[in-house]
Amino acid sequence: MLVIVSAKNIKDGYKEKYSVSVEEGLNTFFYNYKEHFKKYEIFSLFHPYKDTYLEYERVKDIKMFSESILEWTQNIDIYEENKIINAYHISLKKIRIFSKKLSALCDYSTEHNNGLVGLGD
């Protein structure tokens, strides 16, 4: 599982307690639906199996990604939602919660002039 934290570098990332977890189903879902989300290519730099650091300048891109997820989920019909649940074992509610948490983490990073660290398995 990938965990994203706000930190100045990878080493400091292990000390942070404020984090957002990216479960396997979410990561696969984002990849398969990437054409619907802004800045997915930046989010995809977080590797689920190794540690990754995104500079402060990239935080705004991750914020755009998280906002585009929330926007997209507001326009989904019940058929598409059921398809997502069956394929990825995640609900739209779980996707929205992730999006809001990631957005809040980006705000926190911006306020503290931090980048984002992805801590992979």
Secondary structure, 3 states (H helix, E strand, C coil): CEEEEEECCHHHHCCCCCEEEECHHHHHHHHHCHHHCCCHHHHCCCCCCCCEEECHHHHHHHHHHHHHHHHHHCCCCHHHHHHHHHHHCCCHHHHHHHHHHHHHHHHHHHHCCCEEEEECC
